[in-house]
Structure formats: structure tokens, C-alpha cells
Amino acid sequence: MKKLIYFAVVMITIVVMLPLTIVKGCGPSYAPKPHEKEIAVPELEQKKITVYNPSLERIDEMVLDEYIKGVLAAEMPADFSLEALKAQAVAARTFAYGRMTGVYKAKQDTHEGADICTNSAHCQAWMSKEAAKKKWSALFAARNWAKIERAVKETSEMIVVYQGSIANTLFHASSCGKTENAEEVWSGVSVPYLRSVESDGEEASRGYITTISLEIEQMIEKLSETFPENSFSEDMLEGIKIMDYTTGGRVKTILVGDVTMKGTQFRTLFGLRSSCFTLRLEDEKLEITTTGHGHGVGMSQWGADSLAKKGGTYIEILKHYYTGVDIVSIQHYENVK
């Protein structure tokens, strides 16, 4: 019996265990690896910008893209198409980066020593995340902020350049069908990438066509303050005349009494939404009907949204409104400059 058990054990060893040992020995050999250290991939240095907030009389330092989120929330409706928001993010980043690097400087120290300010009349509007969420309804606040974060993240580092130089990416709310040549708004050297281009779909913007009525006494008071050496009478309304127009269809010069002034100056004087306007006398009052909103130079925000809804990418939008530009990363710009 013992011999039978011994024989069975030997046979099991030969038939089962030996082949397993052979197969294991024929497999690939895995030498134990020494402890591997994780190789840290260096991240791009996050640019920081100093921002002067006039309402708080305070300067804050912010990560550039965090600042851009606040600009996007303040400058463009969050329900615009994602590609339009991305185009705005790049334009805003370029505008800010040009001032961070000193390429574009304020004539006076309106920034109190900071790179940029939150006054939209001078730089770019900006608001905090908390203020933005309060502006939106509770139903859409989280969604809107997530959309803004996505637009900034997906365009991070990207800026607009023209022939290797940082572009001055001016923008406005809406034009009157065409944007404006820069020199026809601000006297001086023309800017090759700030040219008049077609801008469709802007009639959807709020207050696209607006009419105001000015009393003759109100006009005389304003004009007398601005031109104290001239006299203005109550019959001056009969003599108001638009003299000529710009390439973009805005009023270039206008005759008021004995004074010939630029359409942009008339716009500022009477707080008009744009210098694209028509005049009409009605019951001893001057009716002024404006089309569009803003100075009309560079990218139209409502035009950008219209292009995005037609399938345009943010790069296509930017290249439409800024003639002959390239879209590159800040790192690329700094490496080749």
C-alpha cells in the first residue's frame, strides 16, 4: 500500500508539477526595478498682473487668467456662444498683456502705478466671481461661470500679434454694419490691423437703434461750456448739418452753429451711444437716432457672437476683426521676440 501511495505521488509530480515549473521557467524574466523617482514636468510660470480698482481705491495682484475671467464676466454676456467668449478672452488677455509689458502705456498715471485699471472707459471692465454670480440669476450662475472658465482655459496663454508685435486689441459692443478705421476715430497714425470690416448680425443687440431728444437750451448750455469763445442762439437747430462720413458709416464731421466738430466729439458731448447717428428736427427739439454702441474700432462683440453662431472659431473671429494678425502663445512670443 505504501508503495502504491509513493508511486501515485511520483506520478502527480511528473505529470502536473514538472510542466508548470518548465512553463514558468520559459516565461519572460522580470528583474526587480529600482525605486523610480517621479520626474516633475515644469509648469509654465503663471503671469501676474497688478490691477487698480478705482471704486475701492486699491491695487490687487492677480494671476493673469483669473483677471481675464473677471473681464469676460463684465464685458460680454455669458449667454454668448463659446467661440465668441473665447475670442473675447484672447482680446482681453492681449490688451492686458500689452499693458503689463509696457508696450501700451497710459498718458497719465490713471492706474496709480498698476498695470491696468477696472475703469471700462479707460481700460477694461472687471468684476469678481462673487459679483458676477450675483448679477446672474441663481439658476444660471454656476453654469455661466463654468462657461467663462472654459473659455479662458481653452485659450490660456493665447494672444494676438501683428508682424511679431503685440496688437492693441480694441473692442466695442456693436457697430452699425461695419467697424471703423482707427485713425478716423482717434487722430494719428493709422493702425494696419484696425481696419474697417463688415460686421453682420448686430441688429440683435439690445438698444441697437436708440433715439434721444435734446432741448435747445440743453444743447446751448453744453456747447457754451465746451466752446466758450463761440455764441449759440436758439435758431441754431436750423443750421446743424452733418458734413461727411467715415469709412465705417459714422459721422466724421458735423456743423453746429459756427463750430465744425468731429462726430466723435459730438457723441461725447451729448452722451450718445455711438457716432453712427442721424438728426431730425421735431417741435423745436433735435432728435438723434444712433445705431450700434461704442467707438466701432476692432472687434464687435455682437458681431463676434453672430460669426460664432454661423460656425466661426475664435481664431477666425479674431482674424476677421483684426486684419492680418496671428494668434500665438505668450511663451512663443517671448521666445521669438
Secondary structure, DSSP 4 states (H G I P E B T S, - for coil): -HHHHHHHHHHHIIIIIHHHHHHHHHSPP-PPPPPPPPPPPPPPPPPEEEEEETTTTEEEEEEHHHHHHHHHHHHS-TTS-HHHHHHHHHHHHHHHHHHHTTSS--SS-TTTTSSEES-TTTS-----HHHHHHHS-TTTHHHHHHHHHHHHHTTTTEEEEETTEE----EESB-SSB-B-GGGTS-SS--TTS---B--SGGGSTTSEEEEEEEHHHHHHHHHHH-TTS---GGGGGG-EEEEE-TTSSEEEEEETTEEEEHHHHHHHTT-S-S-EEEEEETTEEEEEEESBS--BSEEHHHHHHHHHTT--HHHHHHHHSTT-EEEEHHHHHHH-
